[in-house]
Structure formats: structure tokens, C-alpha cells
Amino acid sequence: MKLKSAKKAQSVRLPKHVIPERYKIMLHPDFESFTFSGEETIYFKLTKTVRQVTLHSVDLKIHSAEVLATSAKGKDTWAAKISYDIKNETVTFTFPKTIRPGKHQLKLLFVGILTDQLKGFYRSKYLHKGIEKHLATTQFEATDARKAFPCFDEPAQKAVFDVTLMIPQHMTAVSNTIETSIVNHDNGLKIVKFAPTPKMSTYLLAFIIGELEYIEGKTKDNVLVRVFTTPGKKKQGKFALGVAIRTLEFFNKFFDIDYPLPVLDMIAIPDFAAGAMENWGAVTYRETALLVDEANTPLVNRQYIAHVIAHELAHQWFGNLVTMEWWTHLWLNESFATYISTVAIDNLYPDWHIWSQFVHDDMGWAFSLDGLNSTHPIEVEVHHPDQIDEIFDGISYGKGASVIRMLADYLGDRDFRDGLRYYLKKHSYKNTTTVNLWEAFEKSSGKPVREMMKTWTGKSGHPVIDVFLNPSGKQITLKQSRYFLSPLSKQVTRDKTVWPIPIKHQAVGRKGHRYAYMTGRQLELAKPQEGLKINLGEVGFYRTAYHGQLIADLADGLSKKQISQNDRFGLVRDAISLAGSGNISIDELMELLSHYKTETAYNVWIEIITGMAELDVLMAGHVDQKKLRKLFVQFLIPIGRKVGWHSKLKEPDNTTLLRPLVIGALGRYGHQPVIKQAKSVFRNAVKGQNINPDIKAVVYSLAAENGGVKEFEAIQKLYRLAPAQEERNRLARALFMFQQKMLINKALKFNFSKEVRDQDAPMTYIAAWRNQQAWSQLWDYMQTQWPALMKRYGQGGRMLGGMIKQLALFSDPKTAKAVK
């Protein structure tokens, strides 16, 4: 990925001679004019004599600025000039006389706007009993605290925050810490004061104001945990409350550092751009990432919610307690939270086999991006704040987490955990760079972690290891090279990177494993009599291409059920991708797939079905697409019969997850019995009959794909009547599955109307690309509505980028030229 020019970033970091230590902030939002007023005192230390002080500030009108006298005999010094730099997002105060080194206080009075742009200090609307209401909330990561109050808006400029909010008496206020006093004020207002925060970065500050209700519980360590919702929804926070309590208890023990605040609040926000935000002690969530409706929430969504909660709570230590020095090291926050949240969920819900899902979801996401010539390293030099959103992607999250998982397995549980504990304790309330983490692991393990990891985090791409049987039949040769999804990219790039690779391997059917450390292009291993599984457990971030007899040896292990679920998954994942990139032949792929006919694991089937979908997209419009779909159906029928349509009492979670996956694939590829049943279930739903929440999405989708105007209007009506956002999202996505152009256009118009929240419309548009019949209209819409989309989503954030990425599905040169 090419980042924006750094020319405009020369002076974007604030001068280091002004050091903030404490903020005292009082904000008063007005819910009629959607504005807010603020009064703020910044306690700071000055290391040299100056006449100017520069802070970050965006869209704030600052009425006055004064440096308060430091003694009874001194005088306050008012700013003679207040000047704004819109490009660098700063405000500079020029004083009539110099300010000497030492400790000072800067008092500011200002006003701002409660926007509807889902960042900074913004407003969110919702309906309660048919009445439109609003709440005010914050989203400051990465650099939007400056939209709420003038500040030193950089992660390394940590300080303590004393927050006071003046709000309507009928509303509730939540911030990072527990409220210490609530005093009634004039004109129906009250003043809520909060305890001082820990020393922390500006992007972690939060305040939420609205008509809120909550449920609460406590951990074994007596930490108060609360889930806040808009009125009428607090019961939907029960699942999240339980997950949060257990996760906090797990992390307290795992990190050997107690959660440092007396309260952890989790707040469901109706309008929220991301999934969640790890504000210290006041984590904010999109409603669908926190709330569980017993009648509507399928198991797969509960898993997602649990994972999001664990991810955000991991940040309370890794990101909040210890924070990256600058956004270049963002991956330290996100990669680790992604990895360690999986550790926590695996501990809480072992029956979910969450590591297998990690291999598919997080590692798979990373592989798909990292195989492109346009990928970027895990650690990217960031200059201007405009560049930060560009690295919130599958490389920073998925690849980084996968590389950490590879390192953790190589070091061993004890050395890895001890290294983390050392790192967190040494750098508590401070800022770090990547090298600080590697130093901690070297101290705990004695292994050359820095040398090993600098290639993995500093270089783009990842290796593929080709595995050959030597002519002697006694040795196996491993050869590494950079993997590319496109053979053309491989020819053009000619990358010569050599990765230091810990190779975990095991003879099929035997117990125990071995590690070999590959530092060159080639490595020799002794061949066991049985097959040899390279990358045991799929713990390494590389692909493995087996050739010749070695595939047959592994296939024998598959038939005898001697290969673990993760390894069965990894074999088919790599085989499908490697066949597409030309590393192995189609015949070798089909030989391997033939041994998966009796497979029953959800996490293996999701990869097989994902691979089918990729092949189907490649064949879009080709004369042989129908033949390919018939082959898919024949392959899927046995597992379809096994899972059926109806859940059984106390059935395994694996079956519950597998059912909608298989039904959806069979219906998508034209299996008439499944389509007929889906339409029947849908008709019952329209009449008010309850549907198993685990199959709702697939029923709606198949009814649309095989329906017309009548079904479109029925789905639209269900959408308007649905009380839960989760259900509305499912129905909105189904509207895009119709095959008729007229209905696709109606879906587009509906999706970007006032009936669909701004936060949800891009996600629905992205999901719509599963419908090959809609591609041309989706592309036409983007072209004709580009100015409106830019106005709505182009001011930062990741929504517009996600929409644009779907254009990669096109393969014709004419469209490629138009896209460019």
C-alpha cells in the first residue's frame, strides 16, 4: 500500500518542549442546537522560554486563552493572538510576553459542534416509543480528541484527565472513571464530576451523555462492570456482561496485573462507525457488537460479540496501560489485542474451537491482502494523521496477530507469558516501540527475537514453502520464496526476501512435534515413513505447497482421521490458493479435495465453501459456470443431509454453525430442494412464525435470490417492523440478493435513504457484491453517486475504502481502466 506523501507532514508533530500533565475539562452539550461549550485548564511543563504555545484543534472556536499566574503576586497572561492552521489541525496562542520554563496552567474557553459524522464529540439518534431522541458520544481514535477540546493529541503526550459534564437532569453521563458527585444546577441541568483518570493518551478519553439504562455485576476482584444501553434494551446486555466479567478475571491472572480502575463500563451506541473502541474504562460499541436478542441473535453473532469484547478488554492493558509511542507502532495495539482475545475466548468457550476460526478469519484475511503486490509491512512509517486510517487493515490486525501467534508457539507458553508480564510491568503508564516488546521476549526466552522478527514486521509479503521428496526417498527438501496470489506479480517483482521461519512439523499419526529453524532458502528434513505435516497446527504465517508423493501421504492421513482440524483446514486452504496462483496443479488440488467428502468440521467446511465461492467468482459469466456449480452441489449434498434444517436439543456448536453455511451454499448453487424449503420457511416468517435465528440470514437471502416484487416488498416490510438492528441488517442485505435489475436499483435507493443508518449502508453495499447479477449496477451507482458518497463517507474512516475494495472482483480491462 502506498501511503500519502509525507511532504505535508514535516511539522505535524507538536513541539516537545511543552509537556502536558493534567487536563481539567468541563463540557456542556446543547441537545437543541447540537453545539457544546467548554472550559478547560491544561497543566503543563515548559522546558524552554517561549511566547507561543501550539495545540491540536479542529472545528473549535476558542474565545479566550490565558496562562494563569503561578503565584499570588503574579498576573494572568492573556493570549494576544489566536491563530488556526487548518492544514495541520492546530491552534497557536501568541502571548505578549515570554513564558519561562517551569510548570504552568493554560485556561481556555471554547465552543464546538455536535456533528453527525461519527467522530470527535458527536450525536447519535434513535427511536424510543416512536419518538426520535439523541445522545452525545465520543470517538477519538486516532486523532479526533482535538474536535472536542484543544489538546496535545498524540499517543505519547499522556496526562491525567479530570472530566466534568453539565447535562440535562433526566440524562445519564458516563466517562472513563466513576462519577464522584452529581449536583443539580439551574435550568433543569446537573453537573456530573468524575474521578481523575489514570495517566493516559487523549485518544482513550470518552464521555457519553443520554437517556441510558444499565445492568451491572462485579468481578471476583470487586471491579464494577456495567452495560449501558438506550431505553428498553438493557436486558440484551446480559450476555456481554457475563463475557466481560469472566474476561477481566482471566486477564488479571494472565497478565499478573490487576485491572487498574474500579469500574469498567460498556456502552451500546446506535450510531458508531467501527465495531468498538477501547476507551479506558468506558468501552463504546456498535449495538450489534454488544447486544444479544435471544430471539434474533445466532450463535455466530454471539461468538463475534464475545470476541469483540475480549479484544477491547485486552486493550485495557495492551494499548491503554502501555501505549504505542506513535501510530507507526499501531500494530502493537491491534495485533496483540487480536491474538490475546483469542487466547481468552478459547479459555472461556473451549467448545467453540476458536483457534480454528482464527486461522480462517484473521489469518485468512491477512493472507488475502498479503499475497498482493500492493501489500505493506506490518510496521508502516506514519507521518500525517491522514495516513493512520490506511493501516487499520488485515495486515495490522490479522497478519500481526498471526506473527505473534507464531512467535508465542515457538517461544512456548511460559516464556511468552513471562515476556508479556515483564513488558507490561516495565512500561506501565508509558509509551513503547516495537523493539521494547522484542527485548522483553528475549529476556524471558533467551532467543534472538529481534533478529527473527524484524523481517516479519519490516518486510512486505510472506513465504510459500515448496516441499519435495528427494530422489533418494529418505530426505525432504523445503524451499522458500515469496508468495503472490498472481503469477504475474511474482514475475514482475522478483522479491528475494528470505524469512527466518520456525518450522513446526510432525509425522502423521505420531505424537509430539519438532521445530526446525529455517534461515536460508533451503532446508533438509529426514522423511518419516508416514506423511509429514509441515506447519503443524497452522501456527506459522506461511503457505505450504506439497508435491508428488507427499500429497498422497497426507491424503492417507486424512482418510484415517490422523490429521487435526486446524491442519485439515490449512491443507485445503493452501491447496486452493496455491492452485489459483499456479504453485500446484489443479489435478493435485482435486486429488486432495477428494479426501474431504466425509469432513464434518465447520471450520474446515467454511474454507472449502469459501474456496468454491472464489472459483465461482472467477467463472462468472463463463459457459462452464453452470457445470462447476453442479459439481459443487454434488459435493455438498452429503453434508447437507447430515446437518438438515432443524436444530436438535443440545446439538454441538459445530453443527449449529455448519447448518446455515451448507444450506446457503447449496441454495446459491441451485439445489432446488433447498431453495423450495427456504421459500417455505420464508413464507411462514412473513406470516409471523418464528424462525431459528441461526438460519434467518440464509432464508432471507435465498428467498430474495429466487423471488420477485412480492418477496422484495415483504422483506422491506419486515425491515421496517424489526425492533433489533441486527435483524434489520440481515434484511437489508437480503434486499440486494434479488436478480432483477429493477429490484437491485430499488435496493440501492433504499440502502442509501434515511431508513438505513449511515453506519450500516456501506456494510450492506459491501455485502451486496455477493450477488454477481448486481455488480454492474453497484459499480454504476458508485460512479454516479461519487460526490454524495465522498461527502458522506470521505472525511476519514474506513467505510469508503471498504466499498472501493469490492471493485477488485471485476476482471475485464475496460472496467479496470474506469476504476483506475
N, C-alpha and C positions, 0 to 999 in steps of 0.2 A: 504494500500500500504506500502510495506516495503522499506524504504529508504536505500541508500547505507551506508556502515559502516562509522561512524564518526571518526574512528581512524586517517585517513589521514587528518582530518580537525582540528587537535589540534591547529595549528598555522596559519590557513588560513586567519584570520582577521589580518589586519595590526596593528602595534603598535599605540596606541592612543596619544603618545607624539609628533607626527608630525601632524600638523593640516593645511590642505590646505586652502588658502583663495582666490586665483586667479590663473588662467592659461592664459598665452599669447601663443597662438599656431599659427604657420604658416606651412601650408602643401602645397606640390607641387606634385600632381599626374602626372604620365607619362603614357599617353594612348597608347604608343607604346610598352613599356617594361612591362606595368602593375605593376609598382612599385610606391612608393611615398617616398619623403624625407620630413623631418620635423624638425622644430626648435621650441623649447618650453622653456618658463620660468615659473616656478611654484613659486608663492609667498606663503610662508608657515610660520607658527608659531611653534617654538620648545619650549617644556615645561621642557626639561632636557638636560643636556650635552651629546652629542653623537659623535661618529666617523663614524657611519653608518646611511644611510637613505635608506629605502626599499619602493619600489613602485610596483604596478602591471604592468606587461609587458608580452606580448605573441607574439612570432614571429617577434619581432622588434630587429634590430641590432643597438645598441646605440654606437655611435662613441666617444662621449665625454660627461662628466658631470662635472660641476663646480658650486660651491657655490660662488655667486658674492659678492664682498666686500660691506659692508654696509656703508662705509664712504670713503671719497676721499683719505685718507691716508692708508686705508686697501688694502689687496691684495686678488685677487680671489683665491679660493682653489679648485684645480683640484682633481677629484677622482683618487686615486692611483690604485684602483681595481674596476672592474665592473663584478659582478658575477650573473649568472642566476640560478633560481630554477624553472625548467620546471614543476615539480610536483605541486608546489604551485603557479605557474604563477606569479612569482615576479622577480624583479631585485634589487640587493643591491649594493649601492655605498659606498665604504670604502675610507675615506679621511685620509691624512697623519697626520692631527692634529684634535683636538676636535672642535666641533661646539657648541657654548654656547647657552643657552636659549635666545629666542627673535625672532624677525622677520628676515627672510632670503629669498633669491632668489636662486633657483636651475635652471641652464640653461643646456638644453640637445639638442644634435644633433643626429638624428637617421634616419633610413630608414626602410621601410616595403614593403609588397607585397599586391597589389590589387587582392585579390583572387576571385574565383567564388563560394565561399562557403556560400553566402547569410548571412554573419555575419561579424562583425567588419567593416572595411572600405573595401568595395568590389566593383566589377564591374558587370554591368548588360548589356546584349546585346539585340539589337532589329534591325529590318529591316526598312529602310526608302527608298522608291522608289527603292527597290531591293538591296540596299547597306547595309551591316552589320555595325552597329555603336555601340558605347559603351557609357555608363555613369558611373560615380562613385557615390556610395551612402553609407550610414551607417545603421547598425542595431546593437545597443549596449546593449539592454536589453537581458539577465540580466547582464552579466559580460564580454562584448566584447569591451568596450571602450579601454581596455588595449591592443587590437590588432591594434589600430590606433595611440595611443600615450601613453607613460608611465604616470600613474596616480594613484590616490587613488580611486580605482574602487569599492567603497562601497556606498550604498544609503545615509548613514549618513554623509559622507565626502563631504558636499555641498561646492560649491565655485562659483565664477563668472568666466565666460569664455570670453576671447577676441579672436575671430577667424579671421584669415587672410588666404585667399586661393590664390595661384598662379596658374592660369589656362589658357588654350588656349583662344585667344581673341574672337573666334567665339562661345564660350560656355557661359553658364549662371551658376552662383553659387547661391545656396540657403543655409541658415543656420537658426539658431533659431531666429535671430533678423534681423532687416532691414539693408541693406548694407549702409555704411556711406561714402565710397569712392571707386572709380574704377579708377585705374591708369595703363596706358599702360606700358609694360615692354619690354625688349629685346626678340628677337627670337619668335615673334608672341604671346607673353604671356601678361597677365594683372594681376594686383594684386587687389583683392577684399577684403575690410575690412568691418567687421560687428560691429554693436553697441554691447556693453557689454551685456551679458545675465543677467537675474536675478540670484540670488544665488540658485544653483540647483545641483542635483546629476549628476554624469558622464554619467549614462545610458540614460539620456534625451538629451544629446548633439547630434547634427546632422549636416551633410553637404552633399549636393547633387550637382554634377557638371556634366553638359552635354548640349547637344543642346536641350534646353527646350523652350516651349512657354506657355503662360498662359492667363487666363481671370481673371478679378478681380471685386470686388464690395466692399461696405462698410456697416458696421452695423449702427444702429441709434446712437451708441456711437462713431462713427468715427473710428472704427478699420478696417484696410485694410485687406480684405480676398482675397487670390489668390489661384487658382487651376493650378498647373503646370503639363504638360504632355510632352511626346516626340512629335516631329513634326507631324502635321496633326490630332491631337486628342483633341485639346483644347475645341472644341465645345461640346465634350462629357462630359466636366466638368460642364456644366451649371446646371444640377440638383443638383450636390454636392455643388456647390457654394451657391445656394439658401438655401439648408438644413443647411449648416454651418452658414450662416449669421443669420438665424432665431434661430438656436440652441444657438449660442453665446449670442444673445439677451435674450433668455429665461434663460440661466444660470446666466447671470449678475444679473437678477432680483431675481431668485430663491435663489442664494447664498448670495445676497446682498454684493457682492464683484465684482468689475469690473475686467474683463479680464486684466491682468497686462501688456500686451505687445501691441505695436502699430500695429502689423501685425500678422496674422495667415495664414501660407502657408500650403497647402495640395498638396502633390506630388505623382503622379502615377508612380510607379516603375515597369518596365516589369518583373524583377526577384525579388521576395520578398517571404520569407518563410512563414510569418504569414499573417493575414488579413490586419493588420495595426499596426503602432507603434506611441505612443503618444508624441514623441519628442516635447518639449515645444516650441510652435510657428512654428514648421516645421514638421507636421504630415506626415508620409510616409504610402503609401497604396499599396497593390497589385492592379493592374489595374482593376480587376473585382470587387474590393470593393470600387471603387470610380467613375468609368466612366459609363455613360449611353449612349448606342447607341439606338436611337429612333426606329430603325427598328429591333433591336435584343433583347432588354432588357425587359423581362417580369415584371409584377408587383411585383412578389415575390422577384425578384432580386433588384428592386428599394427599397423595404422595407428593405432588407438586407443592402444595401448601406447606407440608412438613419440611420439605427441602428448602423452600424459601425462608421459612422461619429459622431453621438451623443455620443457613447461610448468613442471615443478618445478625444472629446472635454470635456467631463466630467472629464477626467484625467487631464486637464489643471489646474483644481482646486484640485481635489481629487487624488493625486498621484504626481503632479508636484509642486503645491503651498505648499501642505502639503504631505510629503512623509513618507512611512513606514521606521522605523529605520533599519530594516534588512529584508531579504527575508522570514523569518518566518511569517511576517505580510503581505505577498503578497496579501492575501485575502482582506485586507483593500482597496487596489487599485482596484482589478479586480471585486470583488463582488459589491462594491459600484458603479463603473462605469457601470456595467451591469444593476443594479437596476435603477440608476438615468437616464440613457439613455432611458430607457423605459418610465419613467415619462415624459421626454422631447418629445419623439416621439408621445406619447399619446396626448400631448398638441398640437403638430404641425399637426397631422393627426388623429383626433378622429374617422374618419370613418374606420380606419384600425383595430379597436378593438385590439390594440397591447398587452393589458394585457392578453387577451385570448391566444395570440401567446406566450407570456412569459410563461404562465402556461404549454403550450405544449413543447416549445423548451427548455427553460432554466431550469425550474423546472423538466421537464421530463428527460432531460439529467442528472440532478443531482440524481433524483430518481433511474435511471437505474444503476448508479455507486454505490450509497449509500446503495442499497439493497444487495450488495455483501459483503461477509465476508472479502474480501480483501480491503475494502474501507479505507479511512483515515479521520481524523478530518479535519475540515475547516482550523484550525490553526495548521500547522506542523512545528516542530522544524527543521530548516535547518542549516547545518553546512558547508559542502563543496559546492562550486558553481555547481558541477556536479549534485547536488540534485535538483536544482532550477527548471529545466525544468519538473521534475516529478510532480510538483504541479500546473502546468498550465493546469488544467483539469476541469471537470464538477463540482467538489466539490468546488474548489476555486472560480469559476465563478458562476455556476448555484445554488449550494446549498447556498453559501454565500449570493448571491443576494436574494434568496428566504427567507432566515432567516432575512435579513434586511427588506424585504417587510413585513414579519410577524410582526416584531418589529414596523415598521412605522405605520401599521394599528392599532396596539394595543396602541401605544402612541397617535395617532391622528396626523393629518397633521400639525397643528400649532406647537405642542411640538417637533415633529420630525424635522421640518424645522428650528426651533429656535435652537435646539441642534446642527444641522449641521453648522449653521452660527457661533455659538459660537466656535465650534471645529476648523473651518477653520480660523477664525479671531485670535484665541488664538495661533494657531500653524503655522501661515503663515511663509514660508521660513524655516521651521524647520522639524524635524522628530518625528514620534509618534509610539506608540504601540497600540494594540487593546484596552487596558484599558482606554486610553485617550479619545477614542470615546464614550465608555460606560459612562465615567464620565460626558461628555458633555450632553448626553441624560438624565442622572439622574438629572443634574442641571436644564434642561428645563422642565422635566416632573414630577420630584419628585418620580418616580417609581424605584424599585430596579433592574435596568437594568443589572448591573454587575452579580448579583446573578442569574438572569434568563438566561443570555446569555452565561455564562461560560460553561454550559453543551452543548449548541448548537454548540459552536465553538471548544470546547475541547474534545468532545466525538465523536467517530465514529457512523455512522448509524442514523436512525430516527425512530420514533414510528409509530405503527399502533394502532388505537383506535377501538376496537370492541364495537359496540353499540347494546345493548339488551333491550327488553321491559321486565320490571319486571312482575312477575305473577299477581300483583295487577292491572296492566294495567295503573297505574297512574304515575309511575316513569320510567325513562330511565337510565340504568347503562352504564357508559363509563369505559372501562378497557384498559389501555395502556401496550404495550410490544414492544420490538424492532422488526422491520420488516426485514425479509430476503426474497430475491427472491427464495432461495432454502430452502425447509423444512429441508433438511439435515444440512444446516448451522445453523439453529435455534437449532437443537438438540445438535450439537457439541459445539456451542459457549455458550449457556445458559446465554446470556447477561442479567444483572439485572439493567441496567441503567433506571432511572426514570427521564423523561424530565419535566421541568416546561413548561406547554403548555397553551397559551392563546386560549381558545376555543370560536370562534365566531360562533353563532348559530341563527337560525331564524325559526319560524313556517312557513311552506309552505303556500304561499298565503297572508301572513300578511306583513305589512310594519314594518320597524325598525328591529333592531337586539339587541342581548345581548352578553356580554362577560362573560365567566366563566374561572377562573384561576385554572388549574389542576396541583397540586403539588405532588400528590400521585399516586398510581397505579389505583385508582378507584375514580369515581365522579358520583354523582347522580344529575339528572336534572328532573324537572317536565315535564310530557308529555303533549303537547298541543293536542287538538282534531285533528288537521291536522298532516301531516308528519313533522318531524323535520330535517332540513338540518344542519348537523354539518360541521364546516369549511366553513362557508358562504363565497362565492367568491373565494374559494380555496386560502385564504391568509396564511394559516398555512402550515408548512412543515411537514406534516404527512399524512398518509393514513387513510381512514375511512372505516370500514367494518360493514355494516348494516346487521342485521339478522332478519329472520322471517317476521312478520307483518310490520316491519319498512320499508322493501324494497317495499312492496305493497303500503304503504302510499306514498312513494316518487314517485313510478310509476304513481300513480293517479295524482300527481302534474306535472309530465312530460306530461301526456296526456292533461292536461288542460293548458299547457304552463305557469305554475306558477313558474317555476324554471329558473333562469338566465342562460345565455350561459356558463359562467365560471363554474357554478355549474352543469350544464348538462355534460359539459366536465369532470369535476372532478369525477362525479359519475361513468361514463363509464371507465375512466382511472383506477380508483381504482378497479373497479369490475373486469376488465380484468387481472390486475396484481395480485389481491388477489385470483382469481380463479387459476391462474398459480402457486401461492405459497401455495395453499391449505387452505387459510384463510376463503374462502367461497366456496360453491359448484358450479359446472358447471350449475346445474339447477337454482340456484339463479342468476348467470350471465345471462343465456338465458332469464330468466323472465324479467330482467331489459332491456336487448337489444331489446326485442320485442316492447318496447315503444319508440324506436328511429327511427321507419320506416318513420316518417314524418319530421325528422330533416332536417334542411336546412343550418345550420351554418357551415362554413368552418372549424372553429377551433374545432368543435365537431367531424366533419367527419374525419378530419385528425387523430384524436385519434382512432376512430373506424377502419379506414383503416390501421393505424399503428399496431393496435392490431391484425387485420386479418393477416398482414404480419408476425407478430411474431408467430402466430399459424401455419401459412403455413410453416415457417422455422422448427418449432417443428415436423411437419408432413412430412418433406422432405423424400421422398423415401418410405413412408408408403402406404399400399394398399388403405387406406381411404383418401389419399390426394385429389384425383380427386372428391370424393363426397363432401369433405369440400369446394373445390373451386366452385362447382356448387351451394352450399348454399350461398357462398359469392356473386356470380353473381346475384342470385335471390334477395338478399338483396339490391344490388346496382342498379339494373335496374331502379327502380322508380326515384331515384335521378339523374341517368344518363339521363333519358328522360327530366328531369326538366332543367338541365344545358345545354344540347345539345352540338353541336360542334362549333356553331358560336356565337361570342360576339355581343351584341346589343348596340346601341348607349346609352351612359350614364348609362350602367348597374352598379349595386352595385359592389364594390371591392370584396365583399364576393363571388359573382358568378364568377368573373374573376379568383379568386384563386381556387375556388372549381372545375371548369371545368377540368383542367388537372389532378387534383388529382383523380377524379372519372373515367375519361377516362382511365387513366393509370391503375387503379385497375381492371376495367372491362376487359381491354385487357390482363393484366397479368394473370388473372384467366380464360382466354379462351373464352370470349364472342365474337363470330365470327363477328357480325355486326360492332362492334367497331374496330376489327382487320382489317376488309376489308376497312373501311373508313380511317384508319390510313395509310394503304398501298397506297391508292389512293392519299391522301394528300402528302405522301412522293414522289410519282412519279411526281407529279406536282412541288414539290420543286426541284427535280433533273433537271427538265426542265427549272428552273429559276423563277418559280412562287413564290411570297412572301407568307410566312406562318405567321399567327398570332404568335408573339413571345411568347405569354403565353402558347401555346401548342406545340412549337417546340420540346422541350426535349422529351415529351411523344410520339410524332410522330416518331422521330428518333429511340427511344428505341423500340417501337412496330414494326416498320419496320425491325429492326435488329433481334428482337426475333423471328419473323416469316419470315425471309428472308434467303438468302444464299450468294454465292460468288458475284453475281451481285450487291446485296444491299451493301455488305461489300466494294466493290470497289467504289461504288457511294458515300458512306459516307466518305471514305478515300479521295476521290477527293474533296468533299465539304470542308473537313477539310483543305486541302492544299490551297484552294481558299479563305477560310474565312478570312476577314480582322480583325475581332474582336476576342480577346482572349476568351471572354465569349462564342461566338459561337463555337470556336474550342474545348472548354471544354465540351460542350454539345455533340458534335460529337464524341469526344474521348471516352466519357462514353458509347455512343451508340455502339461503336465497340465491347464492352465487353458483349453485350446482345445477341449475336448470340449463337445458341445452339450447333453448330458443333465444335468438338474438334479442327479441323484444323484451323478454323477461330478464335477460342479463343487463340490458340497459336500465330497466326498472330497478333492478337490484343496486346498480351503481348510483342511481339518483337517490334511492332510499338510504344507502350507506353513508353518503356524504350530506345528508339532510340533518336537521336539528333533532330528528328522532334517535340518532345514534351519537353517542358521546365522541368528542374529538379524540379521546384516548383510545377508543375502540375501533374507529373507522379504518385506520391504517392496518391493524391486525386482521380485520375482516378482508380487506383488499388483498393482503398478502396471502391469506388462506384461499382466496378465490382462484389463485393461479393453479390450484389442483385440477381445475376444470379446463381441459385443453380447448374446449369449444369457446371459452371466454377470452382466450389470450389476446386476440386482435382487438377486441373491444376494451379490454383492460389497458392495453397499450395506447389505443386511440384516446381513451379518457385521460391518461396521464399527459398526452401531448396537448389536448385541447384545454385541459384544466390546469396546466402547469403554473400559471401565475397565481391562481387561487390556492393550489397545493403549497406553493412556496410561501405564500402569505400565512397560511395556516400552520405549516409544519417546518418551514425552512429556517427558523430562527434558532438553530441549535437543537440538540436532542438527536435521537436515533430513529425516529419514526419514518422520516422521508427516505433515509438511507435504506431502511428495510424494504420499502416499497420499490425503490430503484433496483435493488439486487435481484428482484424477480425477473428482470429483463434478460438475465443470463440464460433463461430457458430457451430463448429463440436461438436458432442455429443458421438462419439464412443470412447471406451477406448484405442484402438490401436493408433488413431491419437493423443489423449490426451497425451499418453506416448511419442510419437515422438515430439510433440510440447514442452513438458517439457524438 
